[in-house]
Each structure stands twice: as C-alpha cells, then as structure tokens.
Amino acid sequence: MSNPNPPFAAAIWSRAAGWIAAVALAGYAVFLGWNFSPYAGGADSSGYLNSARLLATGQLAAEPRIPAEFGPDERVIRQHFQPHGFVPFDGNPKLSPTYPVGVPLHLALAGRLVGWTAAPYLVGLATALATLGLMYAVARQLGLPSILAATGAAIIAVYPVFVFMSLQPLSDTPATAWSLAAVWTALRARDRAGWAAACGAALAVAVLVRATNLLLLPALVVLLGLDGRRLGLAIIGGLPGAMWLGYYQHALYGSAFRSGYVDISQAFGWAYGGPTALHFAQWLALLLPAVLLVLPWRSRRGSPARGRELAALALWFGTFACFYIFYEISHEVWWNLRFLLPGTPALILAGLLGLEALARARTPASAHRLRLGAALGLTVWAAVLGGYWTQRFHLLLTKTYERAYADAATAARARFAPGTLVVAGLQSGTLLYYTDLPLLRWEFVRPEQFSRFLTRVKQAGRPVGAVLHKSEEAEALQKNCPGTWTRLETVRDFSLWQLDGTAPARGP
C-alpha cells in the first residue's frame, strides 16, 4: 500500500524552504542597508552621483567652477578646476563625466522617484538583491535542483568582493546583475524566441553600466544559437541602448567610440598576464570555496548534452579573466577581483554543475544525500570565508570611511565663506556634490601658477581655503600651493585650512 505522507511532507518542506529563503533574503537586505554607504565619497562614488544629478536636471556635462576674476589664460586650462570623476575634452567648454553613464542613469531615476538621500540605497539594494535572485533563476534554467541553485545565490551573497562592492554606490554590483539578466533571458529564449529581445536590452544596459560587459557577447551568442530570428530580436532589443550610448559619447567626448577614460590601451600589456593570473587564482581560492575551482572539470562528464551551456559558461568567465589579466592594476590588491565580478557567477555555476554531475552518477537516494550535504557544506564554507575576510579587511567600516568625506564637505560648507576658492584633491568630487564652492586641484598646479592665481583672488577679495586628506597635506601645502596655512578644523582624516593673507573664513 502506498504512503501518502511523502508527497505531503515534500509540500510542507517546499513551503518551509520558501519561507526560510524569504527570511534570509530580508535579513541580508537589512545587513546591506545598515552597512551601506550612500555618500559621494571617493572618486568613484562621487563621480557617479555627480553625473546622476546632472542627468536628473537634463544635463550631460558640468560647468567648471572657475572664479570670475580668472582670465582667459587661466580658464583655458580647465584641468586645474577639474574635480574627481570629470575630465576636460577639446571642443567642449564643460567638464565631461569620466565614468560610464549606466549607474548614473539608475541613480538619476531613483533620485527623481525617492529623493537623493534614498536613491543610492534603492539602487544599491535593488541590484544586490536582483543579483541573488537572478543567480538562483539562471541556475534553475541550467537544470540545477533548487537546493543547489539556492547554494549558488548564498555563495555569491557572502563572497567578500561582492559584499564590498555592494556596500557603496559603485558599478560592480549593477554590472553583475545586468549580466545575469542577459544570461537568464538568453536561456529563456531557447523556449520562447521573444526573450531574445529582452536579452539584447539587458546586455545593452550591462554595457551602459560597464563597457567591458560587452565581453559577455560571445557567451550569449552561444546560448542563443545561430538562429536568425533570435539573433535579430536580440539586436533589436539592444539597439536603443546602443544608440543612446553612441549619442552620449559623441556629445561628451567627440566620438561615439570614445569614452571618459580617454585612451587606456597603454594600461594593458602581455607582461602583466602571468603575475595577474596567479593573483586571481590565489584570491579566488581564498575568497570562494576552493572546490568550486575544481568541480567545473567534472561537469562535462556528467552530461554531454550540456555542451552548449558549458561552453557558454566557459566563455562567460573566461573572456573577463583573459581580458583583465593583462590590465596593469589587476594584480595590485585583492579587491581588483571586482573586474571579474560580472563573470564570477559563471565560475560558481560551473562548479555546481560539476557537483550535480557527481550526484547524478549515484543512486537517487545517495544523490539526494550528496546534494543536501554538499549544499550545506558549501554554504557554511562560503559563510565562514565571507565572515573571516569581511572582518580581516574591515569591510563593514566602509560606511565610516566614506562618511568622512561627506562630513568634511559639510564642515567646509559651514566654515568657509561663500565663494571661497578651495584647494582640494581627494575631496574634490565630494565638494562638488555637497557644496557650491569653486575648486582648485592642487595636483595639477605648479607653484608659479598658484602664485599667479593668488594675486588675482587677493585683488578680488576672495578667501582661499583647503580641504585635504592627511596624506596630501605636505605636498599640497608646501610644494604645489606654498604659503602660510592655518588649520581650522580636522574631520577624521581630513583637515580644513585657511591661507593667511586672504579674506578670512567664517568662525567655528
């Protein structure tokens, strides 16, 4: 006589697993939100937020904040007044954003919807959670059972590189989310060709977020297959994004094929390949469960019919890895694995497919036990690694570090009189975002130029101040911008200074 309890128990377990996943996801969202840094801090975050605010007001480029008393000779060298995140281009009197337009578009839309205080939170949390959901969805489309699909989402969630990038308004997490969206829609297009248009649109957004996400294209072509209808729909879906990108780059940089990074070809070289490959392999093995680097080799033996999917996964991760191993800065720090982040899901998924191949070679009962045990083991392994490295690298202090920029800008707004010319370097993008003070980049000014500038501002009665990180003070105040400077206030690692002999700042 058959027992009706197993199906009933399976249904109960399925609902319970769903609730557990929902609670875990909500807890993860709270964790990210509590530790998220919404500030226009370093060059990247301030650059994205400044560009977003321009877009929200219908502008593409920023007016340089040059004091009125400066003549044509000073105005022509706009680099002197160029905050972090912007670059001057010949033929454009304004300053063009350095960074790609994708993240600023996200932030601009969110800013219009929920305000600028909440916008970074909304974009950051939405793209991080979307990455986890899409990781699960792609795994299921690849035929992985739900327990292993959930394991893949858990592994990426605690991966220290993903955590670090998801705690700031940066491009890495959105780039990963949109790459996963492109892969998921490409997999869906195998059954319904209409999804190919969504695949093209997702890839276009991914490229808007980060140009090198175009490296995903070979993997998507493999997944879509050499089918004229699907490929045509993908092109149609991606066309609006490509047209916008061409217009944006032509308007700002003078060519549809030129970016704010100008020419970085000199930053690539064959000599970087060996050291960077070792660097990537070492840190991937330390930050992810190391068995995931081995299991992909088992996946092909488990199911020869998976050839197309496995080839796509290899191209997905491999193109990013092969491109960035020749980039000069990739080997400098562990978190430069951020460059591989849009392709890292492929590595995890390939490992899980290898695990599934091992399970399918067993009896059903043994396979079930293997999946459960491996899922638990990999999740705990990844969580332990994530917790250890998050503490070791002080990742949860990111918000504190970035807030120092905003606090120093707030102090500058309070202490400096309106119109004060502020000498700045690391703080320049933050001052652009939080104040309306004119800026002078100390790194680009020679002493004789600063002396000429000083003559003009003194004649105009304009105060001169500085907001500098402690690492900048000696070179900025003694070498490039010499004079008698008085420290007004210190905000964590930043200090506010007043140049003696110019109009005074406000009181404390």
CORHU-V179142 format. One line per field, one symbol per residue. ss: DSSP state (H for helix, E for strand, - for the rest). burial: + if it has 24 or more other ideal C-beta (glycine too) atoms within 12 Angstrom, else -. A space follows every 50 residues. Layout:
# CORHU-V179142
ss=???
burial=???
This chain:
# CORHU-V179142
ss=----HHHHHHHHHHHHHHHHHHHHHHHHHHHHHHH-E-----HHHHHHHH HHHHHH----EE---------HHHHH-HHHH----EEEE--EEEEEE--- HHHHHHHHHHHHHH-HHHHHHHHHHHHHHHHHHHHHHHHHH----HHHHH HHHHHHHH-HHHHHHH-E--HHHHHHHHHHHHHHHHHH------HHHHHH HHHHHHHHH-HHHHHHHHHHHHHH---HHHHHHHHHHHHHHHHHHHHHHH HHH-----------HHHE---HHHHHHHHHHHHHHHH----HHHHHHHHH HH-HHHHHHHHHHHHHHHHHHHHH--E------HHHHHHHHHHHHHHHHH HHHHHHHHHH---HHHHHHHHHHHHHHHHHHHHHHHHHHHHH--HHHHHH HHHHHHHHHHHHHHH-----EEEE---HHHHHHH----EEEHHH--HHHH HHHHHHHHHH---EEEEEE---HHHHHHHH----EEEEEEE--EEEEEE- --------
burial=--------------------+--++--++-+++-++++++++++++++++ ++++++---++++++++--+---+---++++++++++++--+-+++++++ ++++++++-++----+--++++++++++++++++++++++++++++++++ ++++++++++++++++++++++++++++++++++++++++--+-++++++ ++++++++++++++++++++++++-----++-+++-++--++-++--++- +++----++++----------+---++-++--++-++++-+++-++-++- -+---+-++++++++++++++++++++--++--+++++++++++++++++ ++++++++++---------+++-++--++-+++-++--++--+-++-++- +++++++++++++++++-+++++++++++++++++-+++++++++---++ --++-++----++++++++--++--++--++-+-+--++-+--++++++- -+--+---
